[in-house]
Amino acid sequence: MAFINKTDVTQYLEATTIDQLTDGVDSIVDDAILDAEERIKEKISPRFNLVTEFAKTGATRNRSLKKCCISLAIYYLFQRVHIDVLPEGREVAHEEAEKWLNDVYEGRL
């Protein structure tokens, strides 16, 4: 089971926008979520036990990790449609997520 799901993603991106990006195919959302989780593992698994973190559900999930995962998943959803211009807010959220991952890896958080 994934750490986040489509319902979590809708906290930051409207369901209608998600459906437009994916033509209503939920497996595309699932793939974007798995891509986001993989990126997080690549960055910080050497320092943290992500098996334990990713196994958490509901309110027990780390809010910062959840937000990072959602931001990355949304970025990957937009990236899949090969649009020329990524919405600025999505680019900023992606950069913040990557910065957060770097800060965690470097022990600054």
N, C-alpha and C positions, 0 to 999 in steps of 0.2 A: 504494500500500500504506500502511495506517495505521501510525502510530508505535507504537501498542500494539495488542494483540488480546485476545480473550476469555481466553486463557490467562494473560496478564498480569493481567487483572482478577481472576482467581481467586486471586491471591496475597493479595488483601485482602477478597474476598467469595466464599463457597463457591459452587461451580458449581450446587448444588441451589437455592440462593437466587436465583441469576441466572436459572435456568430457571423458577422460580416467578414471578419478576418479569416475565418475557418470554414465558411460555407455551412456552418452548423455541424461540422464534423468534430465530435468531442475527442476523438483519438489524436487530432492535431494539438488540442489543448494539453492532452496527456503527454504527448511527445515534448512539447515546450517545457512542461513542468519537469520531466525527466532530464532534459537538457540543462535546466537551471540547477537541479540537484547535482548533476554531474559536475557542473562548473564549480559549485560550492565544494564538492569533494576534492576536486583538483587543487583548489586553493588552500583549504584549511584542514583537510583530513590528516596531514602529517602532525598537526598539533592537537587536534580534538577528536574525540570518539563520536563521529557523526552517526554511527549505527544507532547509538543510544539517543542522540538528539532527533534523528529522523524517525525514530520509533514513537516519539511522543505524539499525543493527539490533543485536540481541543485547546483548552486554556493552559495546558502544561507546556505547550510549545514556546520556545524562546521567541519573543515578539520581534526582535531585531533580525534573527535568522529567518523568520517567516516573511518579514517585509522584504528582505534581500532576495529570497527565493521567488516571491511574487514579482518583484521588479524585473528580475532576470527572465522569468517566464514570459512576462508581457513583452519585453524586448525581443525575445525569440519568436513570439507570435507575429509581431510586426515585421521582423526580419524575414519570415517565411513568405510573405506576400510580395517581396521584392519591390517595395515602393521606393521611389526616388528620395523622398523626404520623410524621415522619421519624425513624428511629432516631438517638439522640443522637450516637453515634459517627460516623455519616455526616454529620451537620450540622457537627460539630467538624472532621472531615476536609475538608469543603467550605470552611469558614471558613479553615482553615490553608492550603489550596491558593490561595484568593483572596488571602490575606495574602502568601504566597510570590510570587505573580505581581506584586502591588503593590511588594514589596521589590525584585524583579528590575527592574521598570520604573523605579523610583526610583533604582536603582544602589546599593542598600544590600547587595546580595549579589554 
